[in-house]
Amino acid sequence: MSQATTSKTPATSPAHDVVRLGLVVGALGVVFGDIGTSPIYTLQTVFNPADPHPVPVSTDNVFGVVSLIFWSVMIIVTVTYVLLAMRADNDGEGGIMALITLLRRWGAQRGKRAAVVLAGLGIFGAALFFGDSMITPAISVLSAVEGLKVVSDGLEDWIVPITAVIIVGLFLVQRRGTAAVGRVFGPVMIAWFVTVGGFGVVGIAGHPDILKALSPTYAIGFMAGHFDIAFFALAAVVLSVTGAEALYADMGHFGRRAITRGWLLLVLPACVLSYLGQGALILENPANVSSPFFLLVPSWARLPLVVLATAATVIASQAVITGAYSVAAQAAQLGYLPRLRIAHTSETERGQIYVPWINWLLMVSVLTLVFAFRSSAALAFAFGMAVTGTITITTLLFFYIARSRWGTPRWLIGVGATVLLGVDLLFVAANLTKLVHGAWLPLLIGLTAFTIMTTWQRGRRIVTAERERREGSLPEFVEGLREAPVQRVPGTAVFLNRGGQTAPLALRANAEHNHVRHEHVVILSLETEPVPRVPVEQRVTVEDLGHADDGIVFVTARYGYMETPDVPGALARLDPAQTEGRLQLDEASYFLSKIELQRGPEPTMASWRKRLFIATSYITADAAEYFGLPRDRTVIMGSHIDV
């Protein structure tokens, strides 16, 4: 028996090996674009003479900075994310929203206030990710196109216009989805990593002493002996770990194993070789600090490298834009944003979605950043704040989950948290010194998004409470229908409701004002579970409401926070025995209760928050389209609620 099992083990199957290789290639094309293009601008930014706290170019400083970059990447990306955080998944999904879901689940079970507070902090981390999603396309594409300055000085004036055209084109094609172009992403990024790693080797060959920078003694010596310089340098060194969150957030698409292999076998070596090669080039001639990445290659290869770098940064931008769609969709499912219109752009790729409202918001924001800052160096001051904030919050949430969920010993949590959070907070402190030079921007974006998300959550609770008061008890209403003079008409009516405790406003209005009800009435509640996806066999449950002959049933349809509800599809899974007779779904009428919001006198929220909540409600997606309801058979009945 064991031999038969062994002979069929997927790990030894050639087909399985091909699948695993395909996952690694796919991960290379989607996950590593952001962090893989960091070598373009990191060292250049560290030694930028226009920096308010410039790092002088000297042999000791070059060794110290390169060593600091290497060990920052190892500690934050390899240890914090690849080895630790990616083990904290929510049914295979990762990212800060998955951590928030885990915290909410465990906090509710254990009643711990700390979990609620940390979940709020996690929402701020997710809000910072929106800032990252705006800054990444701007700085990445700008840094690549800036290679034209190295090719020819006369092309410098074309950098911003070319960048703007590329960005507009990037956002215009989002509605087509990434499924078609996704197949070429992996090979392009493989070519990118082989190229940057290869030219890094060439640079190292010219000054092999730079390999000494791999020793942590240089990083420690630089921090201890030149703290006044090294501390400020951290604000630029952090650029080497941008995109670390993408490794975690995209874990559900490719799996922890594929991402780990891609990082350890190709991405990490290529990036390290590039940093070492650039450091060697600066040691050879300090003037090369102006653009060490592009000057590392021969003059004949610079224009092709600019083209390849531009392609790589577009892919990097694509990854973070897709991440913004996912975060927004998950936030809406968890009640932190209104219901958004979401289009699934691929039938085969998990998580391939397009959110129009987020897309156009990002495009306008990215173009504004490009024209306002006009260079990757200027944007770099803003970039680090979003990255360090998200990383620090992710680390904090991970250690809380490691203790509360896995029971990791306190002493081990203490040691790990002290080291990793100490490093993270040092980066945060360094980036705070750039506050007046651009670091305020991601904080402003994050605070704005956080305020919108928390205001929506609070306002939604207020509206829900008032709505439940008006709807009244569902069991009492159903019991009253048996005594009230209400006529039963043929057909099936489906009333969408928020739960099974209260009567839908549309159903109550139909009975009280029109004095009619359908022969078959389905009260449907859609629930978002704190998991990415709900198995199909667990999709629907049915309850009668006290009488087996009244034709009224209560149905609960469950979806994961990464799924789009399909009401007709869920109801089609029911059989007549469950619904007190066969539902006529081909002719069924669907009833929605539409709530008009207006400011009321009650002190439920600050006046400005009431205005914000009402304004945010205007971006709510059409309910009929969102739930997959047939337009010609959907009835919307309105009411208004004071906030």
Secondary structure, DSSP 8 states (H G I E B T S, - for coil): -HHHHHHT-GGG-HHHHHHHHHHHHHHHHHTSHHHHTGGGTHHHHHT-TTSSS-----HHHHHHHHHHHHHHIIIIIIIIIIIIGGGS-BTTB-SHHHHHHHHHHHHHHHT-HHHHHHHHHHHHHHHHHHHHHHHHHHHHHHHHHTTHHHH-GGGGGGHHHHHHHHHHHHHHTGGG-SHHHHHHHHHHHHHHHHHHHHHHHHHHHH-GGGGGGGSHHHHHHHHHHSHHHHHHHHHHHGGGGTTHHHHHHTHHHH-HHHHHHHIIIIIHHHHHHHHHHHHHHHHH-GGGGGSHHHHTS-HHHHHHHHHHHHHHHHHHHHHHHHHHHHHHHHHHHTTSS-----EE--SSSTT-EE-HHHHHHHHHHHHHHHHHH-SHHHHHHHHHHHHHHHHHHHHHHHHHHHHHTT---HHHHHHHHHHHHHHHHHHHHHHHTTGGGTTHHHHHHHHHHHHHHHHHHHHHHHHHHHHHHHH-BHHHHHHHHHHS--EEEEEEEEEEES-SSB--HHHHHIIIII-EEEEEEEEEEEEEESSS---GGGSEEEEE-S-TTS-EEEEEEEEETTS---HHHHHTT--TTTTTS---TTS-EEEEEEEEEE--SSTTS-HHHHHHHHHHHTT---HHHHTT--GGGEEEEEEEEE-
